[in-house]
Amino acid sequence: SRLLSWVSSAFTMDSSWRNHVRGETCFHAGMRAAPVQGRVYADSVPVPTSAKKALLGPNADKWRASIQEENDAIRENKVFEPVPISSVPYGRRILRGKYVFKVKCDDAGFATRFKSRLVVFGNQCVPGVDFFDTYAPCARSTTVKLVLAVAAILDLELEQSDIRVAFLGSPLKEEVFMYPPHGLDGIPPGHVLKIRRS
């Protein structure tokens, strides 16, 4: 109980730092590092809202490589399979999808990675047809604070790692179909994607 209250007070964060933790900004206000030649601040990189804009924009080569990395990971993990559109059951909705883009940054706010993720429009999904359960595994903030406090008290070193592509979902029981989005190559004409893994 005393340890938890100490943890709570020790890790109370102001709103600007909370934004950093949530990923809303890449650096704490007023703590911007001095410019470094050849590096650019993440907040100065325009983030495209579509694959078309990404592939025609100022950082097209970096976004193209990011999209290719995502496509390769999707194929390697067998997330979908192309099927003829005629094989989609009558009345089944074919969902749309798109790439979502984000510029990852280091502690100083410099861009370190251009990240793309292929997502299905969840607002088009019908509960009980396209999905049955929703979940998002995440750690509670009190658990994270406790781990940090114990590490500080015992003078331990913590390491953080980033899994570039994580497909933790199991095979889908539902039949979900998606139109191939712009930027996804190698899909035969007249085919849609049958999603196999979430």
C-alpha positions as CSV (number, residue, x, y, z in Angstrom):
1,S,0.0,0.0,0.0
2,R,2.8,2.5,0.9
3,L,4.8,1.3,-2.1
4,L,1.8,1.9,-4.4
5,S,1.2,5.4,-3.0
6,W,4.9,6.2,-3.5
7,V,4.7,4.9,-7.0
8,S,1.6,7.0,-7.7
9,S,3.2,10.2,-6.4
10,A,6.6,9.4,-8.0
11,F,5.2,8.9,-11.4
12,T,2.6,11.7,-11.5
13,M,3.0,13.3,-14.9
14,D,1.9,16.6,-16.3
15,S,-0.3,16.7,-19.3
16,S,2.5,17.4,-21.9
17,W,4.4,14.4,-20.7
18,R,1.2,12.3,-20.8
19,N,0.8,13.3,-24.4
20,H,4.3,12.0,-25.1
21,V,3.5,8.7,-23.5
22,R,0.4,8.4,-25.6
23,G,2.4,9.1,-28.7
24,E,0.6,12.3,-29.5
25,T,3.8,14.2,-29.7
26,C,7.4,13.1,-29.9
27,F,9.0,15.4,-27.4
28,H,8.3,17.3,-24.3
29,A,7.6,21.0,-24.9
30,G,10.7,23.0,-24.4
31,M,13.1,20.0,-24.6
32,R,13.7,20.0,-28.3
33,A,17.3,18.9,-29.2
34,A,19.6,21.0,-31.3
35,P,19.2,20.3,-35.0
36,V,21.5,17.6,-36.4
37,Q,22.5,17.6,-40.1
38,G,20.8,14.9,-42.1
39,R,18.1,14.3,-39.4
40,V,14.6,15.7,-39.4
41,Y,12.1,16.3,-36.6
42,A,9.2,13.9,-36.8
43,D,6.6,16.7,-36.3
44,S,7.9,18.4,-39.4
45,V,7.2,15.3,-41.6
46,P,3.8,15.5,-43.2
47,V,1.8,12.3,-42.5
48,P,-0.3,11.2,-45.5
49,T,-3.9,10.3,-45.1
50,S,-4.0,7.8,-48.0
51,A,-1.6,5.5,-49.8
52,K,-2.0,7.6,-53.0
53,K,-0.8,10.7,-51.1
54,A,2.0,8.8,-49.5
55,L,3.3,7.5,-52.9
56,L,3.1,10.9,-54.5
57,G,4.2,13.0,-51.6
58,P,7.6,14.4,-50.6
59,N,8.8,11.2,-48.7
60,A,7.4,8.8,-51.3
61,D,10.5,6.5,-51.2
62,K,10.3,6.1,-47.4
63,W,6.6,5.5,-47.4
64,R,6.9,3.0,-50.3
65,A,9.5,1.1,-48.4
66,S,7.2,1.1,-45.3
67,I,4.2,-0.1,-47.3
68,Q,6.4,-2.9,-48.8
69,E,7.6,-3.9,-45.4
70,E,4.0,-4.1,-44.2
71,N,2.9,-6.1,-47.3
72,D,5.8,-8.5,-46.9
73,A,4.9,-9.1,-43.3
74,I,1.2,-9.7,-44.1
75,R,2.1,-12.2,-46.8
76,E,4.7,-13.9,-44.6
77,N,2.2,-14.3,-41.7
78,K,-0.6,-15.5,-44.1
79,V,-3.0,-12.8,-42.9
80,F,-5.2,-13.0,-46.0
81,E,-5.7,-15.0,-49.1
82,P,-6.9,-13.7,-52.5
83,V,-10.2,-15.3,-53.5
84,P,-12.4,-14.6,-56.6
85,I,-15.1,-12.1,-55.8
86,S,-17.7,-14.7,-57.1
87,S,-16.8,-16.9,-54.1
88,V,-18.0,-14.4,-51.6
89,P,-21.3,-15.6,-50.1
90,Y,-24.5,-13.8,-51.3
91,G,-25.3,-10.9,-49.0
92,R,-21.9,-10.8,-47.3
93,R,-20.5,-7.3,-47.1
94,I,-17.0,-6.8,-48.6
95,L,-15.2,-4.3,-46.3
96,R,-12.9,-1.5,-47.3
97,G,-9.4,-1.0,-45.9
98,K,-6.6,1.5,-46.1
99,Y,-3.1,2.1,-44.9
100,V,-2.6,4.2,-41.8
101,F,0.7,6.1,-41.6
102,K,2.8,7.3,-38.6
103,V,6.2,8.7,-38.2
104,K,8.0,7.2,-35.2
105,C,10.6,9.2,-33.4
106,D,13.3,9.0,-30.8
107,D,13.5,10.8,-27.4
108,A,14.9,13.9,-29.0
109,G,12.0,14.1,-31.5
110,F,13.9,13.1,-34.6
111,A,12.2,10.8,-37.1
112,T,13.5,7.3,-36.8
113,R,11.0,5.2,-38.8
114,F,8.2,5.6,-41.3
115,K,5.5,3.1,-40.3
116,S,2.5,1.8,-42.3
117,R,-0.3,-0.4,-41.1
118,L,-3.0,-2.0,-43.2
119,V,-6.4,-1.7,-41.4
120,V,-10.0,-2.7,-42.2
121,F,-12.6,0.0,-41.7
122,G,-14.1,-1.2,-38.4
123,N,-17.1,1.1,-38.8
124,Q,-18.3,-1.1,-41.6
125,C,-18.2,-4.3,-39.6
126,V,-21.5,-5.8,-38.5
127,P,-21.5,-7.2,-34.9
128,G,-22.3,-10.9,-34.9
129,V,-21.4,-11.3,-38.6
130,D,-18.0,-9.8,-39.1
131,F,-16.9,-10.1,-35.5
132,F,-18.1,-11.5,-32.2
133,D,-15.5,-10.3,-29.6
134,T,-13.4,-7.2,-29.3
135,Y,-10.3,-6.9,-27.2
136,A,-7.1,-5.0,-27.0
137,P,-4.5,-6.4,-24.6
138,C,-2.7,-3.7,-22.7
139,A,-0.9,-3.2,-19.4
140,R,-2.6,-1.3,-16.7
141,S,-0.9,1.9,-15.8
142,T,-0.6,0.8,-12.1
143,T,1.2,-2.3,-13.2
144,V,3.7,-0.3,-15.3
145,K,4.3,2.1,-12.4
146,L,4.9,-0.8,-10.0
147,V,7.5,-2.4,-12.3
148,L,9.2,1.0,-12.6
149,A,9.2,1.5,-8.9
150,V,10.6,-1.9,-8.1
151,A,13.3,-1.5,-10.7
152,A,14.2,1.9,-9.2
153,I,14.2,0.6,-5.6
154,L,16.3,-2.5,-6.5
155,D,18.5,-0.5,-8.9
156,L,17.7,-2.7,-11.8
157,E,18.1,-1.9,-15.5
158,L,15.0,-2.1,-17.7
159,E,15.1,-2.7,-21.4
160,Q,12.4,-1.9,-23.9
161,S,12.0,-3.6,-27.2
162,D,9.8,-2.9,-30.2
163,I,8.3,-5.7,-32.2
164,R,8.2,-4.4,-35.8
165,V,5.3,-6.6,-36.9
166,A,3.2,-8.4,-34.4
167,F,0.4,-10.6,-35.4
168,L,-0.9,-12.0,-32.1
169,G,-4.4,-12.8,-33.2
170,S,-5.5,-16.4,-33.9
171,P,-7.2,-17.5,-37.1
172,L,-10.6,-15.9,-37.6
173,K,-13.7,-18.0,-37.2
174,E,-15.7,-15.5,-39.1
175,E,-15.5,-15.0,-42.9
176,V,-14.4,-11.5,-43.5
177,F,-13.7,-10.1,-46.9
178,M,-11.9,-6.9,-47.9
179,Y,-11.3,-5.1,-51.2
180,P,-7.5,-4.8,-51.9
181,P,-6.5,-1.2,-51.0
182,H,-4.4,1.0,-53.2
183,G,-0.7,0.1,-52.5
184,L,-1.2,-3.6,-52.2
185,D,0.2,-5.3,-55.3
186,G,0.0,-8.8,-56.6
187,I,-3.7,-9.3,-56.2
188,P,-5.3,-10.8,-59.4
189,P,-8.1,-8.7,-61.0
190,G,-11.6,-9.8,-59.9
191,H,-10.3,-11.0,-56.5
192,V,-10.9,-9.8,-53.0
193,L,-9.0,-10.6,-49.8
194,K,-10.3,-13.2,-47.4
195,I,-8.9,-12.2,-44.0
196,R,-7.5,-15.3,-42.2
197,R,-6.0,-13.7,-39.1
198,S,-6.8,-10.7,-37.0
